[in-house]
Amino acid sequence: MHDVIVVGGGPAGSSCAYWLADAGWDVVVVEKKHFPRVKTCGDGLTPRAVRQLADMGLEDALAGSHKYSGLRAYGFGQSIEMQWPEHPNFPNYGYTITRHDLDGLVAERAVKAGAALLAGTEVVAPIIAEAGSPSSSPTGSLPQLKGVTIKEKAGTGNGSGGERELRARYVVIADGANSRVGRMLGTNRRRDLPLGMALRGYYTSDRHDDPFIESHLDIRDAEGNVVPGYGWIFPMGDGRVNVGVGLLSTDRRWKGVNTSHLMDAFVNWAPDSWGLSPETSLGPPTGGKLPMGLSVGPRAGANVLLAGDAAGTINPFNGEGIAYGYETGRLAAAALGHALSGEGPRALADYDRQIDAAYGPYYKVARAFVRMISNPQAMKLCVGVGMRSEFIMSQLLRIMANLMRPDAPGPAEIGFRAMELISRLLPDEVAALEAVTSEAFSARAS
Ligand SMILES: Cc1cc2nc3c(=O)[nH]c(=O)nc-3n(C[C@H](O)[C@H](O)[C@H](O)COP(=O)(O)OP(=O)(O)OC[C@H]3O[C@@H](n4cnc5c(N)ncnc54)[C@H](O)[C@@H]3O)c2cc1C
């Protein structure tokens, strides 16, 4: 009988295990793959993610990775370079590092702090303590668990490859975007909230150590028409760049878009200086889903919590999920520390409320924003106006990377506050805003 079982050893699971082990609790992480393992990602760490890694004592371990200083945005023929802002709580730089290297580092750190890691072991089912069907409402609760049933890959552990039960007082579900285990407990994603879909591949490039990561706000098809989506080129510092395209479900046209064609068109269209071509490609791209904006629930039960992508915690403004995995894993660990110290299930309900308080209002604005810019005319207007002013774009960067300053409210903070007040007056789905802007822009266009 462990104190806590963590399902999944990605950013959310490993950070949760690290903070629990660091506090002296008996925690076991069950991870179906062996580290190092490949994970499809843009490999970009923002200052928020770097802060979490530094807090886990891992910044020195990033020394060999590519340190970069800001973002270059491209849109409608213009480009702007923006340094990460100065902030009292976050550094003014980020890193790029493959998940192959990063996730193993954090899992190893959790083990050094005292966590047990069962790698090459899959959670095949939760063991539900009570009779009765699991909740199916995002606002309901999760069933009580006794533990999980695990299956070791042949050649792992005792090599039996058989199934066995693992028991714990508390269970954290951090099994990522597909969250099979979460869904077995009855979690579901709100389909009215945005979902991202992205594809990435690696290329060799002379600009592999560029000091800026690059984001393309208008990407084109083979005929040069703007298509719904965005593109990125992230220098990796090791001879490679990570190149990707993403789409949001808020754009009704996304269902008709073939992401592989979109990727080919982006590679064709990207600035020549990156040297992207089929010849410099290091292999076919791979893709994945980005559950965002707190779209998945319920997040808590009497002895179960969800963290990271399993809870849909990706930031809709920029598709960043690693930092939010670390942060929600850490919040889950703190709540479980209280629960194990005697507070019991009340502490888990507090976790649910803390997530809402920490990200709810911000993500509500983000969801409204992505819905609005999913309208092609609105997107063109916003990007067109923004790209003419370095000042506007640098304020937007602070908002979109969640790096606003609590201590020194400036234009970004004041602008965001205004957006937050407006979004509070609107129904959560802001369908009304979307409808109004769509109609207004369609009318203008015609
Ligand atoms: C194409 C793409 C590009 C992205 N780019 C970026 C980026 O540049 N920066 C950024 O911050 N975010 C990015 N993201 C988002 C980011 O990858 C995720 O938000 C992040 O990985 C979430 O961490 P997690 O720990 O919740 O889940 P994951 O990283 O998915 O970890 C879940 C872990 O659980 C394990 N697992 C799953 N099921 C089981 C099971 N049944 N039993 C045992 N183990 C299990 C998996 O093997 C995995 O190791 C990108 C996503 C995609 C798809």
The ligand as an SDF file (V2000), in Angstrom:
LIG
                    3D

 53 58  0  0  0  0  0  0  0  0999 V2000
    2.9210   18.5440  -31.8360 C   0  0  0  0  0  0  0  0  0  0  0  0
    2.9290   19.0900  -30.4310 C   0  0  0  0  0  0  0  0  0  0  0  0
    3.7790   20.1380  -30.1080 C   0  0  0  0  0  0  0  0  0  0  0  0
    3.8190   20.6490  -28.8010 C   0  0  0  0  0  0  0  0  0  0  0  0
    4.7230   21.6360  -28.5110 N   0  0  0  0  0  0  0  0  0  0  0  0
    4.8360   22.0970  -27.2460 C   0  0  0  0  0  0  0  0  0  0  0  0
    5.8710   23.0220  -26.9090 C   0  0  0  0  0  0  0  0  0  0  0  0
    6.7160   23.3900  -27.7350 O   0  0  0  0  0  0  0  0  0  0  0  0
    5.9210   23.4800  -25.6330 N   0  0  0  0  0  0  0  0  0  0  0  0
    5.0270   23.0810  -24.6740 C   0  0  0  0  0  0  0  0  0  0  0  0
    5.1100   23.5670  -23.5430 O   0  0  0  0  0  0  0  0  0  0  0  0
    4.0600   22.1710  -24.9800 N   0  0  0  0  0  0  0  0  0  0  0  0
    3.9600   21.6510  -26.2170 C   0  0  0  0  0  0  0  0  0  0  0  0
    3.0210   20.6880  -26.5090 N   0  0  0  0  0  0  0  0  0  0  0  0
    2.1420   20.2120  -25.4320 C   0  0  0  0  0  0  0  0  0  0  0  0
    2.9010   19.2580  -24.4980 C   0  0  0  0  0  0  0  0  0  0  0  0
    3.5200   18.2370  -25.2470 O   0  0  0  0  0  0  0  0  0  0  0  0
    1.9570   18.6330  -23.4530 C   0  0  0  0  0  0  0  0  0  0  0  0
    1.1460   19.6260  -22.9150 O   0  0  0  0  0  0  0  0  0  0  0  0
    2.7360   17.9430  -22.3230 C   0  0  0  0  0  0  0  0  0  0  0  0
    3.4510   16.8360  -22.7970 O   0  0  0  0  0  0  0  0  0  0  0  0
    1.7690   17.4790  -21.2160 C   0  0  0  0  0  0  0  0  0  0  0  0
    2.4430   16.7370  -20.2250 O   0  0  0  0  0  0  0  0  0  0  0  0
    1.6740   15.5470  -19.4550 P   0  0  0  0  0  0  0  0  0  0  0  0
    2.6260   15.0410  -18.4300 O   0  0  0  0  0  0  0  0  0  0  0  0
    0.3390   15.9760  -19.0430 O   0  0  0  0  0  0  0  0  0  0  0  0
    1.4270   14.4220  -20.5710 O   0  0  0  0  0  0  0  0  0  0  0  0
    2.5160   13.5890  -21.4460 P   0  0  0  0  0  0  0  0  0  0  0  0
    3.7270   14.3810  -21.6940 O   0  0  0  0  0  0  0  0  0  0  0  0
    1.7610   13.0680  -22.6120 O   0  0  0  0  0  0  0  0  0  0  0  0
    2.8950   12.3940  -20.4950 O   0  0  0  0  0  0  0  0  0  0  0  0
    2.0010   11.3300  -20.2300 C   0  0  0  0  0  0  0  0  0  0  0  0
    2.8370   10.0940  -19.9010 C   0  0  0  0  0  0  0  0  0  0  0  0
    1.9570    9.0550  -19.4780 O   0  0  0  0  0  0  0  0  0  0  0  0
    2.3690    7.8240  -20.0560 C   0  0  0  0  0  0  0  0  0  0  0  0
    1.1720    6.9690  -20.0980 N   0  0  0  0  0  0  0  0  0  0  0  0
    0.0550    7.1670  -20.8340 C   0  0  0  0  0  0  0  0  0  0  0  0
   -0.8500    6.2000  -20.5660 N   0  0  0  0  0  0  0  0  0  0  0  0
   -0.2940    5.3960  -19.6280 C   0  0  0  0  0  0  0  0  0  0  0  0
   -0.7430    4.2330  -18.9360 C   0  0  0  0  0  0  0  0  0  0  0  0
   -1.9410    3.7140  -19.1700 N   0  0  0  0  0  0  0  0  0  0  0  0
    0.0960    3.6510  -18.0440 N   0  0  0  0  0  0  0  0  0  0  0  0
    1.3340    4.1780  -17.8130 C   0  0  0  0  0  0  0  0  0  0  0  0
    1.8040    5.2950  -18.4340 N   0  0  0  0  0  0  0  0  0  0  0  0
    0.9970    5.8840  -19.3160 C   0  0  0  0  0  0  0  0  0  0  0  0
    2.9090    8.2170  -21.4290 C   0  0  0  0  0  0  0  0  0  0  0  0
    3.8040    7.2440  -21.9300 O   0  0  0  0  0  0  0  0  0  0  0  0
    3.5960    9.5520  -21.1050 C   0  0  0  0  0  0  0  0  0  0  0  0
    4.9530    9.3790  -20.7740 O   0  0  0  0  0  0  0  0  0  0  0  0
    2.9460   20.1340  -27.8020 C   0  0  0  0  0  0  0  0  0  0  0  0
    2.0830   19.0810  -28.1240 C   0  0  0  0  0  0  0  0  0  0  0  0
    2.0750   18.5540  -29.4160 C   0  0  0  0  0  0  0  0  0  0  0  0
    1.1570   17.4120  -29.7390 C   0  0  0  0  0  0  0  0  0  0  0  0
  1  2  1  0
  2  3  1  0
  2 52  2  0
  3  4  2  0
  4  5  1  0
  4 50  1  0
  5  6  2  0
  6  7  1  0
  6 13  1  0
  7  8  2  0
  7  9  1  0
  9 10  1  0
 10 11  2  0
 10 12  1  0
 12 13  2  0
 13 14  1  0
 14 15  1  0
 14 50  1  0
 15 16  1  0
 16 17  1  0
 16 18  1  0
 18 19  1  0
 18 20  1  0
 20 21  1  0
 20 22  1  0
 22 23  1  0
 23 24  1  0
 24 25  2  0
 24 26  1  0
 24 27  1  0
 27 28  1  0
 28 29  2  0
 28 30  1  0
 28 31  1  0
 31 32  1  0
 32 33  1  0
 33 34  1  0
 33 48  1  0
 34 35  1  0
 35 36  1  0
 35 46  1  0
 36 37  1  0
 36 45  1  0
 37 38  2  0
 38 39  1  0
 39 40  1  0
 39 45  2  0
 40 41  1  0
 40 42  2  0
 42 43  1  0
 43 44  2  0
 44 45  1  0
 46 47  1  0
 46 48  1  0
 48 49  1  0
 50 51  2  0
 51 52  1  0
 52 53  1  0
M  END
$$$$
